């Protein structure tokens, strides 16, 4: 990986970061600079940033990590898709766990983009760029649920505008270790790249008043499972409904972990395997084992609603919980809640 370090001069001060990098880093375009910044490839005096609008400061050192060259054009692949809706402008799918949305290191093929290129028979190249044709939002590789992709440039522009203004209904279901307190509420905590690990996000409020990008999650516990111990009355696990007001990378996973209710199975933000629960017996062991062996973050994009950017029709889609999460919930319901259960 090539790294470029640039020190801002007095004449650079006040420029937008993406403009500064495009001007100083050779053949880099402003749009490419903006994408790299949002991907966490830029550090300011050793601290990661994901804000392309940030003003350049004289004397500061800006380090850009250029990723290795990747295949220029994703190839169509005949991969089955669960299609919830399709017309000439849009396609809505229920994404399976294990499918990355677009090609990236470790997932150059077998992605949703590869599947869409095959399914849409060559319509997508040029829609939203070469690397991510038709994609306007994403789900993590191990997250399941409803996604929309554009099949025309007009639909891509319209959907992008809806997501930019947060004029989208998005509801997720998550299974957490423990439960947030209170059991319903709003988490309004800014999110940015974690210092020292650009692949990880974190709640960021610095002593100097700077902070990450606004991130707001409304949540509600739909069901709680078992107790951590008989004395506290605190749940061992919970089924949480999360509604997003913003759409930051890993937002639900970061916010739930921040309030002490990390997602079961989360390999990045989970504090430990399984659940801490009071009880004994065969049912108790079954529930504990199910949580400990769950192999991905227990997160599902259950609802997606928006106004069709071309026809103006109100669209609403729901995807039922996948089998692995329904099995997990069924097992957690076996946990005892008090002395009489």
N, C-alpha and C positions, 0 to 999 in steps of 0.2 A: 504494500500500500504506500503510495507516494504522499508525502506531507509537504505542505507549503506554508511557511511562516512569513507573515507580513507585519511590519511595524508602521502604525499610522502616523503620518506627518501632520503638520498644522493645516495644510491644504486639504487633507482628507477628513478632518474633523467635521462632524455633522452629517456626513453622507450616510445613507441607508447602508446597512451591512451588506445586503446582496449586491447593491451597486458598486460598493467599494471592492468586493471580491471579484466581480466581473471585470472591473477596470484594471485591477492589479494582478490577477492570477492568469494571465495569458489569454487563451482562447475560450475561457469559461463564459457562457452566456449568463445574463441576469436570471433567467428562469431556472437554469441549471444550478446556479449559486443558491437561489431561493430553496430549491428542492433539497440540496445538500445540507443547508442550515436546518431545515425542518426535520431532516433525518438524523440530526445530531452529529454531523461530521465537522462542525466548527467549534473551536474553543477560543475564548477571550481570556488572555492571561492565565491559561490553564483550566478555565471553568467553562463547561459546555453551555451552549445557547441554542435555542430553536426559534429565535425571533429574527426573521429577515429584515424587519423594519428598525431594528435597534440602531441607534445613532453611533457612528464611529467616534472614538475618543483619541485625541492626540497622545502618542506615546504608548498606547496599548498594543499588545502583540496578538495577532489573529492567526490561528493555526487551522489550516484546512486539510483534512484527510481525504484524499481522492481514492475512491474504491477501485478495486481491480476491474479491468474491462470485463464486460459480460456479453453474452450473446445478444446481438442487436435486435433480433426479431423473434418473439416467442412463436412456437410452432403449434398449429392446431393438433389437438389430441382427442380421440374419441373416448371421452370420460362421461359416464352417466351423470345426469343432473336431475334433481327433484325440482321440477318447475311448478311454481305456484300460479304464475300469470305470465302471459307473453302477448305482445302485439308488435306492430311494425316499429315501434319506438323504444320499448322497454322490455326487459326480462327480469322477473323476480324469482329467486331460487331459495330453497332451504339448504343452506350449506352444511355439509357433513364435517364432523371433527376430523382433523388430520389433513384437510385440504387447505394449502396456502392460497391466498387470494391472487397474488401476482408473483412472478419469478423473482427470486432473491437468493442470496447465498444459502446453500443447503436445500433449496427447493426450486431448481431451475426448470423443472417440468412437473407435470401432474397437478398444476395449479388451476384455479378457477378461470384465469385468463386463457390458458391452453384449452380448457373445455369450451369456453364461450367462442373462441376463434373457430373451433370445429363446428359447434352447433349453429352458429350464425353464418356459416358458409362464406367467410371472407368479407362480411359487411363491416367488421369492427376496425381494421387497420385505419389509422388516422383519426379515430374517434377517441379523444383524450390522450393521444400520444402513443408512441410505439410500445413502451414498456407496460402500460396499463390501459389497454384499449377498452373504453366503455366503463371503467371503474370510477365511481365517484365517492365511495366510502369503503371501509374494509372491516373484516372481523379477524381476530387473531386465528392462527392456524388451527388451534385446538378448540376454538369457540364455535358452537353450532348456531344455526338459525337463519332468519330472513335477511336477504341482501337484494339490492336492486343494481342493475347495470344498464347503461344506455346503449342503444343500437344505432342511433343517429346523432349527428353533431348537435342538432337543435335540442334533442332530449338531454344530451350531456351538459350543455350550457344551462338548461333549465334546472336540472337536478343539482348541479353544482351550486347554483344560486340558492336553492332551497336549503341545502346543507350549510352553506356559508352563513345564512341568516337564522339557522336552527329552526326553520319552519317545517320540521319533520317530527312525527310522532314515533318515538322509539322506546320500547319497553323490553327489559331483560329480566330473566329469572336466574338467580344465583343461589347456591347452597353454601353456607358459611360455617366455619368453625366458631362456635359461640354465636352471639348475636349482637348487633349494634345496640347501644343504649342512648336514647330511648329506642323503642322498637319501630318507630316511624319518625321521619324527619327529613331534613335537607342537609347535605354536606356541601359547603361552599368553601373549597380549599383549592388554591392555585396549583397547577401541575407543570413540572418542567423535567428535563433530563436530570437524572441523578448524577451528582458530582462523582467523577471517577468511573462511571459505568454508563456509557451512552446508549446501551440497549435497555436500560432500566429507567422508569419514570419514578417521580417522587413528589410529594407535597413540598412546595418550596416557598417559604416566607423568610427572607433574610433580615438580619438585624438592621441593615442599612435602609430598609423599606422596599427594596426590590423583591419581586416575587415571580412565580411562574405565570402561565396563562390561566385566565379565569376558567374554572371547572366547577360545574354545579350538578349534583346528583340528588334526585329525590328518591327516597327509599321507603319501603313498608314491609315489615315481616308478615308474611302470609301464614306461616306456621312455624312453630318451634318444636324441637325434638330433645327429649331427655333433660337431664340436669348435669351441670358440672360437678356438683356435690349436693348433698341433702341440705346443707346449711344456707347457701347463698340464694338458692332459687333461680340462678342464672342458667339459661339454656345451654345445652351441649352443642347444639347446631340449630340452623334456621334456614327456611326457604324465604328468600328476599326478592321482592319485586323492585327493580330499579328503573326509573324513568330519567332519561338524560335531557338536560337543558342545554348542555354543550357536548362536544364530541372529541375529547382529547384522547391521545394514545393511552390504552390500558386504564381508562378513567375509572371504571367500576372496580377493577382489581386494586388499583392504588387507593381509592377512597375507602373501600371496605377494609383493607388492611390498615389504613390510617386510624380507623375507629375501633380497631381491635377485633374485627370479624373477617379475617382473610378467607378467601374462597377455598373450599376443600379441593385438594389436588393441585393447587396453583404452584407450579415449579419455580416461580420467580418471587412472588410476594407472599406465599404461604409461610407461616412461621414454623410449622412442623407438620408431620404426617398425621392424618386421621383427626379424631376428636378426643377431647378430655371429658369423660362422662362417668357418672356414678352408676353402679349397678353390678350385677353378676348373673351368670347363667348363660344358657345357649343363645337366647335371643340377644342378649347384651353383646356376646362375642360376635355374633353375626353382624350386628350394626357397626361395632368397632372395626371389624375386618373390612367391611364394605367401604367405610370412609378411608381407612388406611391404604387400601388398594386402588382407590379411584385414581386413574392415570392421567387426568387432565384437569385444568381449572373447571369447576362445575359452573359453567356460564353458558346461557342460551339466549339468543336474540329472538324473543317470542313474538313481538309485534312491530310492524313497520307500517306507518301511514303517511300519506302525503297527497298533494294535489297533482294530478298528472300534468307534467309541464307542457304538453302539447294539446291535449283534449280538454283540460280543466276538470276532469272527473275526479271525485274524491275516491281515493284508493286506500284500502285497509287490508292488511294481510297478517295472518297468525300462523305460527309454526308450532306444533305440539312439542312437548319436551321429548328429547331423544331417549331411547331405551336405557342407556347407561345412567342418566339422571333419574328416570322414574324408578329404576332398580335401587339406586342409592337412597332416594327418599323413602321407598318402601322399607328398606333395611333400617333407616334411622327412626322410623315410627315404632320400631320394636324396643327402643330405649325406654326404660322406666322413668316416669316423671315424679312419682312420690311413693311413699311407703305402701299405698293402697293399689298400685298398678303392677 
